């Protein structure tokens, strides 16, 4: 996609606020080998409008930095 690895890492991190912009959607589609954006967006309608995600995080000894994150459970909210 031509993006810095640190940017992508920050976007995919639970603890960072970095996000992909609308400009990145076409880059993502191209990176995954799709010919247009609509192919990237073909997925089933989610069962729930809202979900609760439980994340387990391991902090360093001083408790100031997340060293590891793991999604433990995803459940629908009705």
C-alpha positions in Angstrom: 0.0 0.0 0.0 3.0 2.3 0.2 2.4 3.0 3.9 5.0 3.0 6.6 5.0 -0.3 8.6 4.7 1.7 11.8 1.5 3.4 10.6 -0.1 0.1 9.7 1.0 -1.3 13.1 -0.6 1.6 14.9 -3.8 1.3 12.9 -4.1 -2.4 13.8 -3.2 -1.8 17.5 -6.0 -1.7 20.1 -4.2 0.9 22.0 -3.6 3.5 19.3 -5.9 6.0 17.7 -4.5 5.9 14.2 -7.1 4.9 11.6 -7.2 4.3 7.9 -8.9 7.1 5.9 -11.2 6.8 2.9 -8.2 7.2 0.7 -6.8 4.0 2.0 -9.9 1.9 1.0 -8.8 1.7 -2.7 -5.2 0.9 -1.6 -6.5 -1.9 0.6 -8.6 -3.3 -2.3 -5.6 -3.2 -4.6 -3.3 -4.8 -2.0 -5.8 -7.7 -1.7 -6.0 -8.2 -5.5 -9.5 -6.8 -6.0 -10.3 -4.8 -9.1 -12.6 -2.4 -7.4 -13.7 -1.3 -3.9 -17.1 -3.0 -4.1 -15.4 -6.4 -4.1 -13.6 -5.5 -0.9 -16.9 -4.7 0.8 -18.7 -7.9 -0.1 -19.4 -9.5 3.2 -22.5 -10.7 5.0 -24.6 -8.3 7.1 -23.5 -8.6 10.7 -26.0 -10.4 13.0 -25.8 -7.6 15.6 -25.6 -3.8 15.2 -23.5 -3.6 18.4 -21.0 -5.9 19.9 -19.0 -6.2 23.1 -15.3 -7.1 22.7 -13.4 -8.5 25.7 -9.7 -7.9 25.3 -7.0 -9.3 27.6 -4.0 -7.0 27.9 -0.6 -7.7 29.5 1.2 -4.6 30.8 4.9 -4.1 31.5 6.1 -4.2 35.1 5.5 -0.5 35.7 2.0 -0.8 34.2 2.6 2.0 31.7 2.7 0.1 28.4 0.7 -2.7 26.9 3.0 -5.5 25.9 0.4 -7.9 24.5 -3.3 -7.8 23.6 -5.6 -10.7 22.8 -9.3 -10.7 21.9 -10.9 -13.1 24.3 -14.5 -12.9 23.4 -16.9 -11.1 21.0 -20.6 -11.1 21.8 -23.6 -9.5 20.4 -25.6 -6.8 22.3 -29.3 -6.8 21.6 
